[in-house]
């Protein structure tokens, strides 16, 4: 489009008058008015075909603006809200905690929610995202094995002797990432390498010798006793002694866990009438 040159006019008279006219001056041309596609309050203008101004009608309550699945245009979608149901917790007959249903749904921005299932054989937790923003779905390892009302004699010496865990009951119904093969006196960890757990071992010893004796308990990993877990008890004649040991540790895949007993003062026949060995994951 051709442009009109500017013109400078000077008029003589009592006062010098100067005027400038041109395409942007009083006599310049004006462009066509922009078309308005809007028809309703709260509508939006978006770029349509070739960028042409196009009306996008307003969304409804609770909707947010997002791109469609093809990534070619904006659209209104229903927002994902954080919702939760009630939580119910109780302890089962073995003293472990059972959870009721927890229904939790996070929004797409913070991913900070977690979810626990009410199925104790398949517990799951949504963890916080890693550096790449990926949510990790993780199992929480745990196990429990126990014996109640045992009457089998146990020959204890000054050297630590392994407790026969296979004489007890491995609670497979609540075990995650642990198992006990038949005929073994150990529990094997089968989960991911480098998992931190809390080990708990307890045992009640019956002394039928008629005289007092000392009994010592230690926990072991891969059949190597952990000296720092040692727990001693003096058991009176025909009495019962109770020993309790705990240990925080980190397990690698195929590590084994077991318990050992000793009588530091000599050789005695005792009866481990009840015992428990547990491991719970540290979150």
C-alpha positions in Angstrom: 0.0 0.0 0.0 1.4 3.4 -1.0 2.0 5.9 1.7 1.2 9.6 1.6 4.3 11.8 2.1 4.3 14.3 5.0 3.7 17.9 4.1 5.2 20.8 6.0 3.3 24.2 5.6 4.5 27.6 6.9 2.0 30.5 6.9 3.3 34.1 7.2 1.5 36.5 9.5 1.6 38.0 12.9 2.5 34.6 14.2 4.4 31.9 12.5 2.2 28.8 12.1 3.5 25.4 11.2 1.3 22.4 10.5 2.3 18.8 9.7 -0.1 16.5 7.8 0.4 12.9 6.6 -0.8 9.3 6.9 -0.9 9.4 10.7 -2.0 13.0 11.0 -5.5 14.3 11.0 -6.0 13.5 7.3 -4.3 10.0 7.4 -6.2 6.8 6.6 -7.6 4.5 9.2 -7.4 0.7 9.2 -10.4 -1.6 9.5 -11.8 -2.4 12.9 -10.7 -5.8 14.4 -13.4 -8.4 14.4 -14.7 -9.5 17.8 -15.7 -13.2 17.9 -17.0 -12.9 21.5 -20.7 -13.4 22.3 -20.9 -14.3 26.0 -19.3 -13.0 29.2 -16.2 -15.0 30.3 -15.6 -16.4 26.8 -11.9 -16.5 25.7 -10.2 -15.6 22.4 -7.8 -18.3 21.2 -5.9 -18.7 18.0 -7.9 -20.7 15.4 -6.9 -21.7 11.9 -3.8 -19.7 10.8 -4.0 -17.9 14.1 -7.4 -16.3 13.4 -9.1 -15.0 16.5 -11.6 -17.6 17.6 -14.1 -17.8 20.4 -13.7 -20.5 23.1 -16.8 -20.6 25.2 -16.4 -20.5 29.0 -16.1 -23.8 30.9 -18.2 -25.0 33.8 -17.6 -24.9 37.5 -14.6 -27.0 38.5 -13.1 -27.2 35.1 -9.6 -26.1 34.1 -8.1 -25.1 30.7 -5.8 -27.8 29.2 -4.6 -29.0 25.8 -6.5 -31.7 24.0 -5.0 -35.2 23.5 -3.6 -34.2 20.1 -1.9 -31.1 21.5 -3.6 -28.9 18.8 -6.2 -26.9 20.7 -7.3 -25.8 24.2 -10.2 -27.4 25.9 -11.9 -27.4 29.3 -11.5 -30.5 31.4 -12.7 -31.5 34.9 -10.0 -30.8 37.6 -8.6 -33.7 39.6 -9.3 -32.9 43.3 -7.5 -34.3 46.4 -10.0 -36.7 48.0 -9.7 -39.1 50.9 -11.8 -41.6 52.8 -11.7 -42.4 56.5 -8.8 -44.4 57.9 -9.4 -47.3 60.3 -6.5 -49.1 62.1 -6.5 -52.0 64.5 -4.1 -54.7 65.6 -4.5 -58.3 64.6 -4.0 -61.4 66.8 -0.3 -61.3 66.3 0.1 -57.6 67.3 0.6 -56.3 63.8 -1.3 -53.2 62.6 -4.1 -53.6 60.1 -5.3 -50.7 58.0 -8.8 -50.1 56.7 -9.4 -48.6 53.3 -7.6 -45.3 52.7 -8.8 -43.7 49.4 -6.5 -40.9 48.4 -6.1 -39.2 45.0 -3.6 -36.3 44.5 -3.8 -33.6 41.9 -1.4 -33.6 39.0 0.9 -30.9 40.4 2.2 -32.0 43.7 1.9 -35.9 43.7 2.2 -35.7 47.5 -0.5 -38.3 48.4 0.0 -41.9 49.4 -2.3 -44.9 49.2 -2.5 -48.0 51.5 -4.5 -51.0 50.6 -6.6 -52.9 53.0 -5.2 -56.1 51.6 -2.3 -56.9 54.0 -0.9 -59.4 51.5 -0.4 -56.7 48.9 0.3 -53.5 50.7 1.3 -50.6 48.5 2.5 -47.0 49.2 2.7 -44.2 46.6 6.0 -42.5 47.6 7.0 -38.9 46.8 8.3 -38.4 43.3 12.0 -38.9 42.5 14.2 -36.3 40.8 12.6 -36.9 37.4 9.1 -36.5 38.9 8.2 -40.2 38.7 6.0 -41.7 41.4 7.4 -44.9 42.9 5.0 -47.7 43.8 6.7 -49.7 46.5 6.1 -52.7 48.7 7.0 -52.4 52.4 9.0 -55.6 53.4 8.0 -57.4 56.6 7.7 -60.8 58.1 6.9 -62.7 61.3 7.7 -66.2 62.5 6.9 -67.6 65.9 6.5 -70.6 68.1 4.1 -70.9 71.1 4.0 -73.6 73.8 7.2 -75.4 72.6 8.3 -78.4 74.6 11.4 -79.5 72.7 14.6 -79.6 74.7 17.4 -77.3 73.5 21.0 -78.2 74.3 22.7 -74.8 75.0 26.4 -74.4 75.4 28.8 -71.6 75.8 28.9 -71.3 72.0 26.0 -69.7 70.3 23.6 -72.3 68.7 21.0 -71.5 66.2 17.3 -71.6 67.1 15.3 -74.0 65.0 13.0 -71.5 63.3 11.5 -74.2 61.2 9.9 -75.6 64.3 7.7 -72.6 64.4 5.1 -70.9 62.1 6.1 -68.6 59.4 3.2 -66.2 58.9 3.2 -66.1 55.1 -0.2 -64.3 55.1 1.4 -61.0 56.1 4.9 -61.5 54.7 6.2 -59.2 52.0 9.7 -59.8 50.4 10.6 -62.5 52.9 10.2 -66.3 52.9 11.3 -69.4 54.8 12.1 -72.5 52.9 11.0 -75.8 54.5 13.8 -77.4 56.6 15.7 -74.2 57.2 16.3 -72.2 60.4 16.6 -68.9 58.6 14.3 -66.4 57.0 15.5 -65.1 53.6 15.0 -61.5 52.3 14.1 -61.5 48.6 13.4 -57.8 48.0 15.4 -55.0 46.6 19.0 -54.4 47.7 19.7 -51.8 50.4 16.4 -52.0 52.3 16.5 -50.7 55.9 14.5 -52.8 58.4 14.0 -53.1 62.2 14.6 -56.6 63.5 12.9 -57.8 66.7 13.7 -61.1 68.4 12.1 -62.4 71.7 12.3 -65.7 73.5 11.0 -67.2 76.7 13.3 -69.8 78.3 12.2 -72.5 80.7 14.8 -73.7 83.1 14.1 -77.2 84.5 17.6 -77.8 86.0 16.6 -76.7 89.5 19.5 -74.2 89.7 19.9 -70.7 88.3 21.6 -70.3 84.9 22.4 -67.5 82.6 21.0 -67.5 79.0 22.2 -65.2 76.2 20.3 -64.3 72.9 21.8 -62.7 69.8 20.3 -61.9 66.3 22.2 -63.0 63.2 22.5 -62.0 59.6 23.8 -64.6 57.1 24.4 -66.9 60.2 26.9 -64.3 61.6 25.8 -63.3 65.1 25.7 -59.6 65.8 27.4 -59.1 69.1 25.7 -55.7 69.7 22.3 -57.5 69.8 23.3 -59.6 72.8 20.7 -59.8 75.6 21.3 -61.8 78.8 18.9 -63.1 81.5 19.4 -65.0 84.7 16.8 -67.8 84.9 16.0 -69.2 88.4 15.7 -73.0 88.9 12.4 -74.2 87.4 11.7 -70.6 86.4 11.2 -68.8 83.0 13.5 -66.1 81.7 12.5 -63.6 79.0 15.0 -62.1 76.5 14.3 -59.4 74.0 16.6 -57.9 71.3 16.2 -55.3 68.6 18.5 -54.2 65.7 18.3 -51.6 62.9 20.0 -52.9 59.8 20.2 -52.7 56.0 19.5 -55.9 54.0 20.6 -56.9 50.6 18.8 -59.4 48.4 19.1 -63.0 49.7 20.4 -62.0 53.1 19.2 -64.3 55.9 18.0 -63.6 59.4 18.1 -65.9 62.4 18.5 -66.2 66.2 21.1 -67.8 68.4 21.2 -68.9 72.0 24.0 -69.7 74.4 24.5 -70.5 78.1 27.8 -68.7 79.0 28.3 -70.7 82.2 28.3 -74.1 80.6 26.2 -76.8 79.0 22.5 -76.9 79.9 19.3 -78.4 78.5 16.6 -75.8 78.4 13.3 -75.4 76.6 12.6 -72.3 74.4 8.8 -72.4 75.2 7.9 -69.5 72.9 9.8 -67.2 70.6 9.1 -64.6 67.9 11.3 -63.1 65.2 10.0 -60.1 63.2 11.2 -57.5 60.7 9.5 -54.3 59.6 10.5 -51.9 56.9 11.7 -48.4 57.8 9.9 -45.9 55.5 
